[in-house]
Amino acid sequence: MIANLLNRSKQFAQDYHPIVHSLLVGTILARAASSMSLPFLAIYLTKHTELGAGMIGLIIGAGSLAATVGGFVGGALSDQFGRRKIMLAALFGWTVVFLGFALSKSAALFFVFSLLNGLCRSFYEPVSQALMADLTPKERRMSVFSLRYLAINIGVSVGPLLGALFAAMGSTLPFIITSAIYFIYLCSLYSLLNRFGIKQIEGEQKAGSSFSMAWEAVKRDYVLRYYLIGGIVTAIGYSQMTVTLSQFVENKFAEGVTLFAVMMSVNAITVVALQIPVSRWMEKFSVIGALTLGVSLYALGNVGFAFSVGWISFIVSMIVFTLGEIITYPAGSMLVDGIAPEGMRGSYYGAQSFSNLGHFIGPWIGGILLSRFSGSVLFTTMAFVAMSAILFYRAGEHARLSAAAKSAVLQAIRKDKAIS
C-alpha cells in the first residue's frame, strides 16, 4: 500500500510542471491567510473603531467592487507584461494591504486597503490560473483546475480556525501573520519563477499583445459574452447559499445558526473529499455537458432548500448543491480556456471576474424575495434562475461551433482557389 501511494505521488509530481505545484500550494496558503483575517475584519472594525454598520459594510464591500473589473485589467496586463510581474506585484500588494489593516486607524485608509485587497485578488487569481494553463497540456487542464479549486477549499477550511486562535492572542495578530505569509510566498515564488525560466516562456507568448487589443478582442467576442452572462446568472443562483440561506435557516429553526454552521462544514468536507474523484469522472463529459449537470445540481439543491423541513433534508440538499459547485467551477474555467487565443489567455480568464456582478445582484434580489415572500419562493425562483444559465452557455457553444464551421469553409475555399 505504501509503495502504491509513493508511486501515485511520484506520478502526480511528474504530471504537472513544478510551477503548477507551487501555485497549488500557494493557493492553499493565500486562501488560508486571507480567510484567517478577512472574516474577522468586520468584528475588528466594530470593536476598535467608531464606524457604523453601514460604513463597515461599505469598506468590506469595496473589495468585491474592485474585483469586478480588476480581473480583466490584471489579466490583460499579464498578457502584455508577463504573468510573473503581475503575480509578484499582487503578492507584494497583499503584503502591504494586510500590514495596512493592522496599522490603520481611519475609515479612509481601511477603505483604500479594502479596494487594494480586491484588486490584488482579482489580479493574482486569473493570472495564476492563466499560468497554470500555459504550463499544462490541454487534456490535463480540467484536472488542474479541479485541483486548484480543491486547494482553495482546503485553505478556506483551515483559515478561520487559525484566525480565531490568533485573534484571541491579539486583535491585529491575524493581519500581521497574513502579511508575513504573503511576503514569504512572494519570495519563494520569485525564486521558483526565475529558476524554471518563466520569464523566457512569457517572452515567446506575449509578442504583439496590448491592453487595447485585449479589450477589443473581448468586446467583440460574442461567444465570450454568452459565457459571461451564463456565469453571472449562475453566480446569482449560487450566491444564495452564502447569504440568504443563513437568514432562512435561522428564521426557520430555533438552532438555525448551528444548523447553518453544520451545513457550511458539510460543504467544505464534501468539496475536499469528492473534488478529485468527481473531476476525473467529469473528464468523460464535454465541458457544456459538465456545466449543464453542475447547474442542474445547483437548481436541485435550491429546490431542496425550498422544501426542506428538518436538519437531514437541509444537509442532503447542501450535498447536492455542493456537487454542482464541484463540477461548475472547473468547468467554467475550461469553457473560457477553449475560446481564449494563446496570446490573450490572461485577458479571457480575467474577464471571468465580471461574474462577480452575480454575487452582488444575487444577495440583493434574494433579500427582497425573502423579505416580501418566503424562503420557499426565494429558492424555487433561484432554481429556475440557475437553470436559465444553461440557455446562455448553450447559445455561446452554438455560436462557437457556427463560427468554427464558417472558418473551416472559408479556409477550404481559399485552399481551392490557391490550387486552381
N, C-alpha and C positions, 0 to 999 in steps of 0.2 A: 504493500500500500504506500509506504514512504517513497519507494523507488518510482512508483507511478506518479505520485504527487510531484516529485522532483522533475520527472520527465515533462509533465504538463507545464510546470513553472518555466522550465527551460524553453519549451516550445512557445509559450506565451511571450517570453522575453525576445525570442527570435522573430515573432510575427510582426512586431511593431518597431519603428525607429526609436532609438534611445531618447530622443527629444519628446516623442509622444508619451513615453513612460514618465518622463519628468513633468510633462504638462498634466498628466493624470494625477500624479502625486501632488503637484502644485495646486490643482483644482480642489483636492481634499483640504489642503492647508488653507487656501484662500477662503473657501466657504466656511470652514470651521472657525477661522479667525474672525470673519465678518459676522457670522451668526453668534459668536461669543460676545460680541459687543453691541451690534446694532439693535437687537431686540430689547436691550436694556437702556437704549438712548432716551426713549420717552420717559421712563422711570427716573433716569438720571436728571433730565431737564426739569421734571416736576419737583424733585427733591432739592435740587441745587440752584435753581433759577426762579425768578418770579414770573416766568412766561405762562400765559393762559393756555388752555387746552387747544384753542383754535390755532394759536401761533405755533405750538409744538407740532400739531398736525401738519401745518404748512411747511415747517422746517423738514420734517421727516419725508413728506410727500415730494419735496423738491428734488430728491434723488431720482425718483421714478420719472418725474417730468423731464429731467435732463437726459435720462437713459433712453427716452422715446426716440429722440433724434440723434443722440450721441453715438449709437451703434453704427449707423450708416456713415457718419463722419469719420469715426475711428477706422472702420473697415476700408473706406475709400483712401484714407491717409496711409493705411498699411499697404495697399496696392501700389501707392505712389512712392512711399519712402521705405517700405520694408516692414515685415511683421516684427522683426527684432526690436527696432527702435520704438514702435508704438507700444508693444507689450512692456518693455522695460520702463518707458515713460509712465505707463499706467501704474505699474508696481511702485515706482518712486512716488507718484502722486498719492497712492494709498498710504504709503508710509507717512507722508506729511499730513494727510487728512485725519488719520486716527490719532496722531500726536496732537493735531489741532483740536480735536474733540476733547482731549484730556486737558488742554490748557486754556480753552476759550471760556470767556465769561459773558460775552454779549450775544444777543439774538442774531445780529447781522453776521457775526463770524460763524455761528452754528449753521446759519442758512447757506453761507458760501461753501463751507466744508461739506454740507449735505449735497449741494449741487455738484461739487467736485467728486464726491464719492460716487454719485450716479454716473458721471462722465467716465471715471476710471473703470467702473464695472462694464459700462457699455463699450469702452474701448478694448478692454482686455479680453472679454469673453468671446465676441465674434472673431477677433484676430487670432486668439489661441485656437479656436475651432477651425479657422481657415488654415492655420499652420499644420494642425493635425491632418487635415485633408490633403495638404500639399505633400506631406511625408508618408501618406498611407495609400496603398493601391486601392483602386475604386471598389473592388469586390470586398474589401475589408472595412470600408468606411462605416457601414451600418453598425458593425461590431464596435468600432472605436467610438462612435457617437453614443452608443449604449453604455460603454464603459465610462465615458465622460459624465453621463447623467447619473450613473451609479456613484461615481466619485463625488458629485455634487451632494447627493443624498447622504453619503457617509459623513461628509463634512458638516452638513446641517444637523445631522442626528447627534453629533457629539459636541458641537459648538455651544449651544445654550447651556448644557450642563456645566461645561468648563466656565462659561461666563458667570453663572450663578455662584460658583465656587470662588472665583477671583473677585467678584463684586462684593462678596462678604468680607474679603480681606481689605478692600479699598475701593472707593467709588470710581476712581479713574483707572484702576489697575487693568481692567479688561481692554480699554482703549490703548494703553501703553503696550501691553503684551501683543495686541493685534498689530500695532505699528511695527514692533520688533520682528514679528513673524514675516510680515511683508518685506521688510528690509533684508532679512536672511534669505528669503525666497528670491528676491531681486538679485542678490549677489551670486547665488548658486545657479540661477537661470542664465545670468550673464556669462558665467564661466562655461556652462554647457553649450550655449549657443555658439560661442567662439570656438570651442573645442571641436564641434561637429560641423563647422563651416556653413552655418545657416546664412551668413552674410553673402557668401558666394552663391548659394542656391537662389536667394532672393534677387541677386543681380541679374540672373538669367530670366526671371519670371516677370519682373515689373517693367520691362522696357516698353515705352510708349504709353504707359498709364498716367492718368492725371485725374484730379478730383472732378473737373468739369466733364471729362469723358465718362467717368463712372456715373455721375449724376444723370447725364443724358441717356446712357445705356439703361439704367434702372428706370428712368422716367418713361422711356419708350417701350420697355419690355412689358407688354400686356399680359404675358403668361405669368410673370412675377407678380403683377398686380392682383391677378386672380388668387394666387397662392397667399399673398399677404392679407387679402380680405378674408380668405379662409382661416388664416392664422388669428386674425383679430376676433372673428366670430367664435373660434374655438376657445380663445382666451376668455371671452365673455362667459361661456359656459363653465370653464374650469375655475374661474376666479370665485365662484360662489362657495367652493369648498374651503377657501382660505378666509372668507369674510362673513358672508351671511349665514353659512351653515352653523357657525358657533352661536349666533344670536337665536336661530331657530331651535337648536337643541337646548340652549339654556332656558328658553321660554317654555319648552315642551316638558322638561323633566326637572324634578327638584334637584337632582345631582347632575344637571346638564353640563356644567363646567368639567366635571370629572369624566363624563362620557366623551365630551369633545377631546379632552386630553388623550384618552384611550384611543380614540379614532385617529388622531394625529400620529400616535405611536404605531398603530396598525399600518397606516400609510407608509411610514418610514421603513418599518420592518419588511413590508411586502415588496417595496422597491429594492431594498438591499438583497432580499432572499431570491427574488424572481427576475431581476433585470437581465442577468446573463442568460439563463435558460430561455426566457421569453424572446430575447433578441436573436438568439440562434435559431429558434423556431420561426421567427418572422422573416429570416433571410430567404425562406421559401416563397414568400409573397412579393408581389410588386409593391412599390412604395405607395401608390394610390390605394392598393388593396389593404396595406397595413394601416394607412390613415383612416380609411373607411371603417375598419374594425375598431381602431382606437377611439374614434369619435363616437361610434355606436355604443361602446362601453361607457364613455362619459355620459351619454344620454341615458343609458340603462341605470347607471349609478345615481343620476339625478332623479329618475323616476323612483328608485328605491328610497332615496331620502324623502321624497314627497309623501310616500305612503307607509313609511316605517312606523311601527307602534312601540317598539321596545329596543333594548340595547343590541340584541343579537341581529335584528334586521338592519339596524344602522351600521353595525360593524361589517356585515356581509355586503351591504351597499358600498361601503368605503373600499372594500377589497376589489369589487367590480370596477369602481371608479378608478382605483389606483392602477389596475391592469391597463385601462385606457391611457393613463398617464405614462406608463412604462413603454407603451407602443408608440404613442403620438409624438413624444418629444424627439427621439432619434429619427423617426420617420420624417418629421418636419425638416430636420437638417438635411436629410438625404434628398428631399424634394427640391430644395434650393440648390444643393450640390449638383443635381442633374442638369440644371439650366445655366449655372454660373460659368461665364467664359474664364479661361485659365488665368488671364491677367487681372480679373476683377472679382475673384472669389471672395476676398475680404469685403468688398462693397456689397455683394449679394448677401453674405452672412450678416453683415451689419444691418442691412435693410430689414432683416427679421425683427429688429428691435421695435419696429413700428407696431408689432403685435402687442406691445405694452399699452397701446390705446385700449385694447380689450380689457386689460387688467385695471384700467382706470374707469372705463364705461361700465364694466360688469358689476362691480360693487355698488355703483350709483343706481343703476337700473334695478339691481337685486334688492337694494334697500327700500326703494319705492314700492316694489311689488310686495315685499314682506310687510311693510307698514300699512299698506292700503288693502291688502287682500289676506293671504295666508302663506305659510311655508309650502303647502301642497301646490298652490297656484304658482308660486315662485319657481319651485324645482321642476314642475311639469313644463312650465314655459321654457325654462332653460334647457330641458331635454330637447325640445323642438328647435331651439336656437342652435344647440350643438349639432344636431343632425343637418341643419341648413348649411353648415360649413362644408359638408361633403359636396354640395352642388357647386361651390366655388372651386374646390380642389379639382373636381372632375371637369369643370369648364376650363380651368387652366391646363389640365392634361390634354383635353381635346384640342385646345389652341396650339399646344406644343407639338402634338402629333401632326396637326394640319400644316403647321409651319415647316416641320421636318419633311413632310411629303412634298410640299411645294418646292422646297430647296433641292430635294432629290431629283424632281422633274426638271428643274432649271439646269442642274448640273448635267443631266443626261442630254438635254437639248444642246447645251454648249459643247459637250463632247462630240455629239453627232455632227455639229457644224464644223468643228475643228477637223474631224476625219474627212468630211466631204470637201 
